[in-house]
Amino acid sequence: MTAHDLDSQSERWMTIQLVGEIVGAAFERGISQYPNVKDEVHLVTEEDLAVIYGTQDSGQVLIGRLASAEGIPVRIDLDKLVTRHSAVLGSTGAGKSTTVSSLLRSVALGGGEEGASGFPNARILLLDMHGEYSRALKGVSTVFKVNPSAGEEPLHIPFWALEPVELLSFLMGKLEDKQITPILDKVFDYKSKLIAAAPVAGLDPNSLTSDSPVPFSLKKLWLELLDPEVKTWLDSTKTTTPALVEAGDAETLRPPKYQPHSAGNTAPYINHAGVLSIRRQLDQMRSRLLDKQFDFLLHPGDWEPDLSGNSVKDLPGLLGAWLGHSKPVTILDLSGVPSSVLGRLIGAILKIIYEGLFWGREKSEGGIARPLLVVLEEAHRYLSKDSDGPARVMVQRIVKEGRKFGIGAMVVSQRPSEVDETILSQCGTFIALRLSNASDRQKVLASLPDNLSGVVDSLPVLRVGEAIITGEAAKLPIRCRITLPDENNRPNSEDPAVADRWQIERLPEAYGRMAASWRSQNPLWASVRPVRNNLSQEEIEQMEREMVESSSVISIGYDDPSSTLEVEFKSGIYQYYNVPQSMYQELMQAESKGKYINAYIKPAFACSKV
């Protein structure tokens, strides 16, 4: 019978896919009894939909409402969402960040359901590429950031937790195998001596390798590698009298100075012992060590070893800071991290987390007793199929093996076609928002556990914040309106109001503040507009200043309640108003107080002479 014949008979045909049945008062996937010919067919009612989608079972998380019947709540299975991994996919502007923040708040607080308490002991680690989530998840999260603002913690990632080969590649560029081997031998030697001097709990000296996460000094390594490269000798045997002019200093990264070698067979003689021909690579390593933008990695606060390899804090302090606090969500804000090191850094973070939970799986804070969900924002940037970095390797390991050890992954991307196929294929739940690119839609179609071509056809026309949820965590494929958080709990990713902004009157702005934000890599730098707020005479008299070493500044004081910075120059005392405390701390740590004040304080803040 052709379509023309059907039309001529005024009949309408429908293709039905059987997916489940209602048994008692609950819906179950799968068919136990198939319908017979001439059985009655009924239109689905809201009561039926409520049974299918709205069951308030234990372990369900409310995330939104049915798009076709907004009175019906939609819940997904939290166990399946975490242990079977998931992917949140959608074009830019489709509402991915809002969906993720709404989902995480629902997990932490219960999604606004009456009587729902959420999961206060949840453990979620969010890798935030653009600094969008600190406001959206305020109250349920602890934020770690390279340039922290008030209420945020500094982000430190100790370099010695990275694979030494990866670290050397970042510091020195390309090295040959014959150059890498003796360097790794030195690293192993440093770690062996440290372990011999002070045994570390759980670390067997016989199983120690250069890869073991044990602190060592990069500065000492740099100087010991550089010395034979530049050394010259006054004796022809090249064993007793170095032609040293000035000794190097590892702490300040000052290279040693030797007399230049002669052209003929006369002193000073050039050194040949221990030379790896890596002078250029060592110069690059020194530049990296001096570059402030890598301080969070190469000079990680209390985790930075001294020249002997000893550090104030070790791995337990790092794991405790990231995973042991009282909030359900940890945000690692990587917006200030240079893209050149991003892949290696994420690989190092995931390795620290995975190894900690894997080997601690029998402990009460291990992955089995307290599972962890890792949310990977902007995954296409570091999980592409062409990437060979450690981030892709670690995420592949998590999606393949993490389920057994209580580690789940949520991949968030606007370009699923660029994400590694192995990683995407291991995701059991898909939350697909609007996707306009055909190759991205095909990637979603190929990855869906159910072959639902009709679902994929609707992806280009979904509204903002509307998603199709399918897979392990959903009883049936759902077209859902994600519950939007209130205005104060939304991520900083909303579209700018172009028309409105181009119509309103411009505010006066000093471009020095913009440049300072760029240089400090902190968009909130001096974001508080200077408002004059004079101290009283009594407060002026109570201000205590600290003497500093500077050619132009004598002493500096700070009044926290009024955010007033007081600087005693040789020319007089000045007060600067509404200066953030973080800037006062940066000033006190600056090598040159005068340069810092001229660059960041004077152009940005109102002041008066006392």
C-alpha positions, 0 to 999 in steps of 0.5 A: 500500500502506497502513501497515495493509497493511504491518503485516498482512504483518509487513514493515518498511520503511526509508528510506535516504539515500545520502551517500557510499561507501568507496573503497579504505580511505577514505570519500568523500562522494558516490555514483559507483555506485548500488545495484541492486534485490536487492543485499545490505544489510549492517549497519554495523560498528565497522570501517566507522564507524572508516573513516568518522569516524576517519581520522587524515588530516593537518589533522584535529582529534580532538574526541571520540567517537561517541555510539553507539560510544565506541571510535571517535574523531571528527575534523573538518577544520581547514581547513574549520572555519576557512575556511568558518566555523562555529557552536557552538549550544546552550541554556545549560548544554548545554556550549558553553563546554566544547566550545569550550575542548576544541576549542581545546585540541585544536587547540593540543595535538593532542587527546591523541592519541598522537604528535599535536603539535597546531598550535603555530603556530595563531592564535586570537582568543577574545572572552570575555564572562564571563571563563570561559576563562583557566583552561580555556586556561591554558598555551596562551593569553595573556589580556588583561583590563581588570582583569588578575590575576597572569599576565594582560596589561592590555587597552587598545583605543585610541579613535583606532582607532574610526570617529570618528563611532562614537566621537563617538556614544559620547562625546557622544550624538546629534549633528546633521550640521551639528555632526558635520562641523566636529568631524570637520574638527578631527580631520582637522586634528589627524591632518594636522599629526601626519603632517606633523610625523612621517611614518608608514610606509605612510600617504600624506598625500594619502589621509588621512581623519578615519577613518584610524587615527592618534592624536589628543588627545580632551582637546584636542578637548574644550577647543577645542570647549568654549571658543567655547561658553562664551566672552564678550568685553569688546569689542563687536567680539568679536575682541580682548579675551576676558572670561577669568577663568581659562583651561581646561586640557585635560590635567586637563579643567578648563573655562575660566571667562569672565565671564557675558554681560550681558543687554543690549547691554553688555559682556561680550558673548556669543560667536557665532563657532564655536558648535555649541550642543553644551554638553550633549554636551561635558559628557557627553564630559567625564564619559566621559573622567573615568569610570574604567570607560572607561579601557581605551578612552579612556586606553589606557596607552602608546597614549594620545596626549598633547595633541600627538597623540604616543603611546608606542606605535602600531598595530604594538605593538597588533597585535604584542601581540594576534597576535604572541606565542608562544601559539596562543590570545589571549583578550580578556576583556571581562567588565569592559567596560560593556554600553553600549560592548560592541558598539562595542568589538567592532566596533573590535577586529574592524576592527583585526584584519581591516584588519591581516591584510587589508592585510598578507596578503602578509606572513609574519604576514598572514592568508594565511600564518598564518590566524586563527580569531576565536571570538565568544562570546555572539554574540546580544548584539552580532550580533542581526538588529536591531543596527546596530552596527559589530560586526555589520557587521564580522562580516558582512564576515568571514563573506563575505570573510574566507575569501580573506584567512585570517580565519575566524569561529566564532559561539557562541550560546545563542539562534541565532534572535536572531543575524543570518541572514546571519552564520548562513547563511555558517557552513559547519559546525554544532556543535549541542548541546542546544537546547530552544527551538523557534524556535532549533531551526528556525533550526538546521534552516534553516541546515543545509547538509543537510536533516536533520529527524531530526537536529534532532528529537534536539536537545532530548534531547542530553546535556550535552557531546553534539553533532551536528556537520554541514557542511563540516568533518565527512564525515557528520553526527555525533552526538558526545560531546565530550572533556571537559578535565580538572578543572583545564582547564574553563571557569568556567561549570559549574553551582553545586552548589546542594544541596551549597552549601546544606548545608555550613557558611557561611564568614565573609565581609566584605561589604565585600570583595563590595562592593569586588569590585563596585566594582573590577569584578573578582571576584578582588579580594582573593580570597585570604583574609587569613592572618596571615604576620608578617615576620621582624625582618630582613625588617622592617628590609630593607623599603624604603618609597617616600615618597608625597604624602598627608595621612595616609600618609608612605611605602609599601613592599611585599615581593613574596615574602611579599605584605606591604604596609607603610604608614607613617601619621602615627600609626605603621607598619602591615603588611598581609598577603597583599595581591596585588601588583596592589593594591599597584600600584593603590594607588601609582597612586591619586590619594588613598592614604588613601582607597584604603587605607580603602576596599580595604586596611583592610577586607580584610586582616589587619594588625599594627603594627610 
